[in-house]
Each structure stands twice: as structure tokens, then as C-alpha cells.
Amino acid sequence: MKLAEALNARKELEARLTRLEERLHASARVQEGLEPDESPDALYAMLEKAAAALVEIVSRISRTNVETVVEGRILADWIAERDVSWRRLRVLQSALRAAAPSYDRHGGPGSVRSVTTFSTARRHAELDALALRINAIDARIQQANWETELL
């Protein structure tokens, strides 16, 4: 199985756990004298089976990410850099939105004027460079996912 296929399997198992949770909620309480549509015990058994499969696939994905080297770095390091870069990108975007001028409809001659405290041009350039870096890293990761056998 390729790493990319395992990632898809992980996503499907996580979705299955969510659906089982919803089904357990629906079967948790019924009107006195009635039976639930589904047996809670059967649902718990399915939950345990899906959870065990998820532990297995997540462990194998993690081992593969640590053992796979892409351009001199382990895949886990590329993933960490991409994830942190995404977080930095969102922070920069948020800061740039906060720095954007807002217009007070009631502002008159006596109103207080606000100014931006940093160079938005420099931060926009940083944002653009970061987005390009994320795309390049993600391309490496995606390629490795489809070329790498799951351990």
C-alpha cells in the first residue's frame, strides 16, 4: 500500500468514527418500553474495531514519515515545516487584515486617526514568498506520498 492510500484510509476511518459517534448518540436514549434502532453494544464493537484499525494505520503512517527521506530530510520534517508555515501564513493574513484601514462613518474633524504600525508591503511580500514555499513543500510531500510504500 502506498503512503497516499494509507492517508486516505486514515481519513475514511476518522469519518467512520464520527458516524459511529452519531449513531451511538441516536441509540443512547429511547422512550421507555422501546428499543433503539441499533444495538449500542454492536455499535461499541464496531467503534472498537475501527479505533484499533485507526491506531494501526496512524502508527504505520508515522513510522513511514520518520523513515522516508526526501531531498535529504525525513518526510516528518517536511510535514512539520509545511504545517507550521501554514500557521505562519494564517497569522500574517490576520495581521494584514487588522492593519487594513477602517473607515469610521462618524469620524469628523475631532476623531482619532489610526495608522498601521508595520510595513504592509514587506509583510505582503513575505506572505507571497511563504505561500510559494508551502506549495513547493506540499508538492514534495504529495509526490513522496504516491511513491512511498507504507511500512
C-alpha positions as CSV (number, residue, x, y, z in Angstrom):
1,M,0.0,0.0,0.0
2,K,1.3,3.5,-0.9
3,L,1.5,6.1,1.8
4,A,-1.1,8.2,0.0
5,E,-3.5,5.3,0.1
6,A,-2.9,4.9,3.8
7,L,-3.6,8.6,4.3
8,N,-7.0,8.1,2.5
9,A,-7.7,5.1,4.7
10,R,-7.0,7.1,7.8
11,K,-9.4,9.8,6.6
12,E,-12.1,7.2,6.0
13,L,-11.5,5.6,9.4
14,E,-11.8,9.0,11.1
15,A,-15.0,9.7,9.2
16,R,-16.3,6.2,10.3
17,L,-15.6,7.0,13.9
18,T,-17.6,10.2,13.6
19,R,-20.5,8.4,12.0
20,L,-20.4,5.7,14.8
21,E,-20.4,8.5,17.4
22,E,-23.5,10.0,15.8
23,R,-25.2,6.5,15.7
24,L,-24.3,5.9,19.3
25,H,-25.8,9.3,20.2
26,A,-29.0,8.3,18.4
27,S,-29.2,5.0,20.2
28,A,-28.2,6.3,23.6
29,R,-31.7,7.1,24.8
30,V,-35.2,5.9,23.8
31,Q,-38.6,6.2,25.1
32,E,-39.3,3.7,27.9
33,G,-40.6,0.4,26.5
34,L,-39.0,0.9,23.1
35,E,-35.8,-0.5,21.7
36,P,-33.1,1.6,19.9
37,D,-32.9,1.3,16.1
38,E,-29.4,-0.1,16.5
39,S,-27.9,-2.1,19.3
40,P,-25.5,0.1,21.3
41,D,-23.4,-3.0,22.1
42,A,-23.0,-3.7,18.3
43,L,-22.1,-0.1,17.7
44,Y,-19.5,-0.2,20.5
45,A,-18.0,-3.3,18.9
46,M,-17.8,-1.5,15.6
47,L,-16.2,1.5,17.3
48,E,-13.5,-0.6,18.9
49,K,-12.7,-2.3,15.6
50,A,-12.5,1.0,13.8
51,A,-10.4,2.6,16.5
52,A,-8.0,-0.4,16.5
53,A,-7.6,-0.1,12.7
54,L,-7.0,3.7,13.1
55,V,-4.3,3.1,15.7
56,E,-2.6,0.7,13.3
57,I,-2.7,2.9,10.2
58,V,-1.7,6.0,12.1
59,S,1.3,4.1,13.6
60,R,2.3,2.8,10.2
61,I,2.0,6.3,8.7
62,S,4.1,7.8,11.5
63,R,6.8,5.2,11.1
64,T,6.8,5.7,7.3
65,N,7.1,9.5,7.7
66,V,10.1,9.1,10.0
67,E,11.9,6.5,7.8
68,T,11.3,8.2,4.4
69,V,14.0,10.6,3.2
70,V,13.0,13.3,0.7
71,E,15.8,15.5,-0.6
72,G,18.0,14.9,2.4
73,R,15.3,15.4,5.1
74,I,12.8,12.9,6.6
75,L,9.3,13.3,5.4
76,A,8.1,14.1,9.0
77,D,10.3,17.2,9.0
78,W,8.8,18.4,5.6
79,I,5.3,17.9,7.1
80,A,6.2,19.8,10.2
81,E,7.6,22.7,8.2
82,R,4.6,22.8,5.9
83,D,2.1,22.7,8.9
84,V,4.0,25.5,10.8
85,S,4.3,27.5,7.6
86,W,0.5,27.3,7.1
87,R,0.1,28.6,10.6
88,R,2.5,31.5,10.0
89,L,0.6,32.3,6.8
90,R,-2.7,32.5,8.6
91,V,-1.1,34.7,11.3
92,L,0.3,37.1,8.6
93,Q,-3.0,37.2,6.8
94,S,-4.8,38.0,10.0
95,A,-2.3,40.8,10.9
96,L,-2.6,42.3,7.4
97,R,-6.4,42.3,7.8
98,A,-6.0,44.0,11.2
99,A,-3.7,46.6,9.6
100,A,-6.1,47.4,6.8
101,P,-7.6,50.9,7.2
102,S,-11.1,51.0,8.6
103,Y,-13.3,53.9,7.9
104,D,-15.4,55.5,10.6
105,R,-18.6,56.8,9.2
106,H,-18.9,59.2,12.1
107,G,-15.4,60.5,12.0
108,G,-15.1,64.2,11.9
109,P,-12.5,66.8,12.5
110,G,-12.1,65.7,16.1
111,S,-11.9,62.0,15.5
112,V,-8.8,59.9,16.4
113,R,-6.9,58.7,13.4
114,S,-5.2,55.3,13.4
115,V,-2.1,54.2,11.5
116,T,-0.5,50.9,10.6
117,T,2.5,50.0,12.8
118,F,4.4,47.9,10.3
119,S,5.3,47.8,6.6
120,T,2.3,46.1,4.9
121,A,4.3,45.9,1.6
122,R,7.1,43.9,3.3
123,R,4.6,41.6,5.0
124,H,2.7,41.1,1.7
125,A,6.0,40.1,0.1
126,E,6.7,37.7,3.0
127,L,3.2,36.3,2.6
128,D,3.7,35.7,-1.1
129,A,7.1,34.0,-0.5
130,L,5.7,31.9,2.2
131,A,2.8,30.7,0.0
132,L,5.2,29.7,-2.7
133,R,7.3,27.8,-0.2
134,I,4.2,26.0,1.1
135,N,3.3,25.0,-2.4
136,A,6.8,23.7,-3.1
137,I,6.9,21.7,0.1
138,D,3.4,20.3,-0.4
139,A,4.4,19.2,-3.9
140,R,7.4,17.3,-2.5
141,I,5.2,15.7,0.2
142,Q,2.5,14.7,-2.3
143,Q,5.0,13.1,-4.7
144,A,6.6,11.2,-1.8
145,N,3.1,10.0,-0.6
146,W,2.4,8.4,-4.0
147,E,5.9,6.9,-4.4
148,T,6.5,5.6,-0.9
149,E,5.4,2.2,0.3
150,L,3.8,2.1,3.7
151,L,6.0,0.5,6.4
